[in-house]
Amino acid sequence: MKTRQWIPVGGLLVTFIAAGVIVVASSQQGTAPADFTNAATAQVKDAQGQIVLEGPFMMPVEEDGGLERRATLAPTGVDTDAAGEAEVEYATGTPTEQEVEFSVENVAPAATFTFAIDGTDVASAKSDRRGRVEVELNVSMPGASATR
């Protein structure tokens, strides 16, 4: 493929990635401060509110100078081949925010899903045509001053 053909393909790829980030970012607006450092359970719900994936968070492990808690998300029977994981990352000491991540695959294509931790909805996003969804957002800790 010639260089001239790669430029439009690269631009198109960047546009799709930016559109996905915008969709996730727009659904995160208004996420209330919450403390997920001791969270017990992560869930992924479909548009009807049925829990598609669910899993318990493991004990924190040190990762890149901070702490990370992971949950392997298993299907509940609504979509038996769905799979995923969730993570909550935060600084040691007194963190002011946490990074929350969900990664899901083998769910219904072009469907909207809600991502929750301990029953608190943290984001919604639409799966791609291959049935994959990734969400990454920062959630302020209660009492932390706003930095935005």
C-alpha positions as a Markdown table, in Angstrom:
| # | Residue | x | y | z |
|---|---|---|---|---|
| 1 | Met | 0.0 | 0.0 | 0.0 |
| 2 | Lys | 1.4 | 3.4 | -0.9 |
| 3 | Thr | 2.0 | 6.1 | 1.7 |
| 4 | Arg | -0.8 | 8.3 | 0.2 |
| 5 | Gln | -3.3 | 5.5 | 0.9 |
| 6 | Trp | -2.2 | 5.1 | 4.6 |
| 7 | Ile | -2.9 | 8.7 | 5.5 |
| 8 | Pro | -6.7 | 8.5 | 4.9 |
| 9 | Val | -6.8 | 5.1 | 6.6 |
| 10 | Gly | -4.9 | 6.5 | 9.6 |
| 11 | Gly | -7.1 | 9.5 | 9.8 |
| 12 | Leu | -10.2 | 7.3 | 9.7 |
| 13 | Leu | -8.9 | 5.2 | 12.5 |
| 14 | Val | -8.2 | 8.2 | 14.7 |
| 15 | Thr | -11.7 | 9.5 | 14.0 |
| 16 | Phe | -13.3 | 6.2 | 15.1 |
| 17 | Ile | -11.1 | 6.1 | 18.3 |
| 18 | Ala | -12.0 | 9.7 | 19.1 |
| 19 | Ala | -15.7 | 9.0 | 18.6 |
| 20 | Gly | -15.5 | 6.0 | 21.0 |
| 21 | Val | -13.8 | 8.2 | 23.6 |
| 22 | Ile | -16.5 | 10.9 | 23.2 |
| 23 | Val | -19.3 | 8.4 | 23.6 |
| 24 | Val | -17.8 | 7.1 | 26.8 |
| 25 | Ala | -16.8 | 10.6 | 28.1 |
| 26 | Ser | -20.3 | 11.9 | 27.5 |
| 27 | Ser | -21.9 | 9.1 | 29.5 |
| 28 | Gln | -19.5 | 9.6 | 32.4 |
| 29 | Gln | -20.3 | 13.3 | 33.0 |
| 30 | Gly | -21.9 | 13.7 | 36.3 |
| 31 | Thr | -20.2 | 10.6 | 37.9 |
| 32 | Ala | -20.4 | 11.4 | 41.6 |
| 33 | Pro | -17.4 | 11.1 | 43.7 |
| 34 | Ala | -17.1 | 7.6 | 45.2 |
| 35 | Asp | -14.5 | 5.5 | 47.0 |
| 36 | Phe | -14.0 | 2.2 | 45.2 |
| 37 | Thr | -10.7 | 1.3 | 46.9 |
| 38 | Asn | -12.6 | -1.4 | 49.0 |
| 39 | Ala | -15.1 | -2.3 | 46.3 |
| 40 | Ala | -16.5 | -5.9 | 46.4 |
| 41 | Thr | -18.2 | -6.4 | 43.1 |
| 42 | Ala | -18.1 | -5.2 | 39.5 |
| 43 | Gln | -21.1 | -5.7 | 37.1 |
| 44 | Val | -22.0 | -5.1 | 33.5 |
| 45 | Lys | -25.7 | -4.6 | 32.8 |
| 46 | Asp | -27.6 | -4.6 | 29.4 |
| 47 | Ala | -30.1 | -2.0 | 28.3 |
| 48 | Gln | -32.9 | -3.9 | 30.1 |
| 49 | Gly | -30.9 | -3.8 | 33.4 |
| 50 | Gln | -30.1 | -7.5 | 33.4 |
| 51 | Ile | -26.6 | -8.3 | 34.8 |
| 52 | Val | -24.7 | -9.8 | 31.9 |
| 53 | Leu | -21.3 | -10.1 | 33.7 |
| 54 | Glu | -20.3 | -10.0 | 37.3 |
| 55 | Gly | -17.2 | -10.7 | 39.4 |
| 56 | Pro | -15.6 | -10.0 | 42.8 |
| 57 | Phe | -12.6 | -7.7 | 43.2 |
| 58 | Met | -9.4 | -9.3 | 44.4 |
| 59 | Met | -7.2 | -7.9 | 47.1 |
| 60 | Pro | -5.0 | -4.9 | 45.9 |
| 61 | Val | -1.7 | -5.6 | 44.3 |
| 62 | Glu | 1.1 | -3.0 | 43.8 |
| 63 | Glu | 1.3 | -1.8 | 40.2 |
| 64 | Asp | 3.3 | 1.1 | 38.8 |
| 65 | Gly | 3.8 | 2.8 | 42.2 |
| 66 | Gly | 0.1 | 2.5 | 43.1 |
| 67 | Leu | -2.4 | -0.1 | 44.0 |
| 68 | Glu | -4.7 | -2.0 | 41.6 |
| 69 | Arg | -7.7 | -4.2 | 42.3 |
| 70 | Arg | -8.9 | -6.5 | 39.6 |
| 71 | Ala | -12.1 | -8.4 | 39.0 |
| 72 | Thr | -12.6 | -11.2 | 36.4 |
| 73 | Leu | -16.1 | -10.8 | 35.1 |
| 74 | Ala | -18.0 | -14.0 | 34.5 |
| 75 | Pro | -21.2 | -14.5 | 32.5 |
| 76 | Thr | -24.4 | -14.7 | 34.6 |
| 77 | Gly | -26.4 | -16.7 | 32.0 |
| 78 | Val | -27.8 | -13.8 | 30.1 |
| 79 | Asp | -25.0 | -14.0 | 27.5 |
| 80 | Thr | -23.1 | -17.2 | 28.1 |
| 81 | Asp | -20.0 | -16.4 | 26.0 |
| 82 | Ala | -19.5 | -12.9 | 27.3 |
| 83 | Ala | -16.3 | -12.2 | 29.3 |
| 84 | Gly | -14.5 | -9.3 | 30.8 |
| 85 | Glu | -12.5 | -7.7 | 33.5 |
| 86 | Ala | -12.7 | -4.6 | 35.7 |
| 87 | Glu | -9.9 | -2.7 | 37.5 |
| 88 | Val | -9.7 | 0.1 | 40.0 |
| 89 | Glu | -6.3 | 1.8 | 40.2 |
| 90 | Tyr | -5.4 | 4.4 | 42.9 |
| 91 | Ala | -2.3 | 5.9 | 44.5 |
| 92 | Thr | -1.0 | 4.7 | 47.8 |
| 93 | Gly | -1.5 | 6.9 | 50.9 |
| 94 | Thr | -4.4 | 9.3 | 50.5 |
| 95 | Pro | -5.6 | 9.1 | 46.9 |
| 96 | Thr | -7.8 | 12.0 | 45.4 |
| 97 | Glu | -9.1 | 10.0 | 42.5 |
| 98 | Gln | -9.2 | 6.4 | 41.1 |
| 99 | Glu | -9.0 | 5.2 | 37.6 |
| 100 | Val | -11.8 | 2.8 | 36.8 |
| 101 | Glu | -11.5 | 0.5 | 33.8 |
| 102 | Phe | -13.8 | -2.1 | 32.2 |
| 103 | Ser | -13.0 | -4.3 | 29.3 |
| 104 | Val | -15.7 | -6.6 | 27.9 |
| 105 | Glu | -15.9 | -8.9 | 24.9 |
| 106 | Asn | -18.4 | -11.3 | 23.2 |
| 107 | Val | -21.4 | -9.2 | 24.1 |
| 108 | Ala | -24.2 | -8.2 | 21.7 |
| 109 | Pro | -22.9 | -5.9 | 19.0 |
| 110 | Ala | -24.0 | -2.2 | 18.9 |
| 111 | Ala | -25.8 | -2.6 | 22.3 |
| 112 | Thr | -25.6 | -0.2 | 25.2 |
| 113 | Phe | -24.2 | -1.5 | 28.5 |
| 114 | Thr | -24.0 | 0.1 | 32.0 |
| 115 | Phe | -20.9 | -0.5 | 34.1 |
| 116 | Ala | -21.4 | -0.6 | 37.9 |
| 117 | Ile | -19.3 | -1.1 | 41.0 |
| 118 | Asp | -21.0 | -2.2 | 44.2 |
| 119 | Gly | -24.4 | -1.3 | 42.7 |
| 120 | Thr | -23.3 | 2.2 | 41.7 |
| 121 | Asp | -23.5 | 2.9 | 38.0 |
| 122 | Val | -20.2 | 4.6 | 36.8 |
| 123 | Ala | -20.5 | 4.7 | 33.0 |
| 124 | Ser | -22.5 | 3.5 | 30.0 |
| 125 | Ala | -21.1 | 2.7 | 26.6 |
| 126 | Lys | -22.1 | 1.0 | 23.3 |
| 127 | Ser | -20.4 | -2.1 | 22.1 |
| 128 | Asp | -18.7 | -2.1 | 18.7 |
| 129 | Arg | -19.7 | -4.3 | 15.8 |
| 130 | Arg | -17.6 | -7.2 | 17.2 |
| 131 | Gly | -19.2 | -7.1 | 20.6 |
| 132 | Arg | -16.4 | -5.4 | 22.5 |
| 133 | Val | -16.5 | -2.4 | 24.9 |
| 134 | Glu | -13.8 | -0.6 | 26.8 |
| 135 | Val | -14.4 | 2.1 | 29.4 |
| 136 | Glu | -11.8 | 4.1 | 31.3 |
| 137 | Leu | -12.6 | 7.0 | 33.5 |
| 138 | Asn | -11.3 | 8.8 | 36.6 |
| 139 | Val | -13.6 | 9.0 | 39.6 |
| 140 | Ser | -12.9 | 11.5 | 42.3 |
| 141 | Met | -12.7 | 10.4 | 45.9 |
| 142 | Pro | -15.3 | 11.8 | 48.2 |
| 143 | Gly | -14.1 | 15.1 | 49.7 |
| 144 | Ala | -11.3 | 15.5 | 47.1 |
| 145 | Ser | -11.1 | 19.0 | 45.6 |
| 146 | Ala | -12.1 | 19.3 | 42.0 |
| 147 | Thr | -9.2 | 19.5 | 39.6 |
| 148 | Arg | -11.1 | 19.8 | 36.4 |
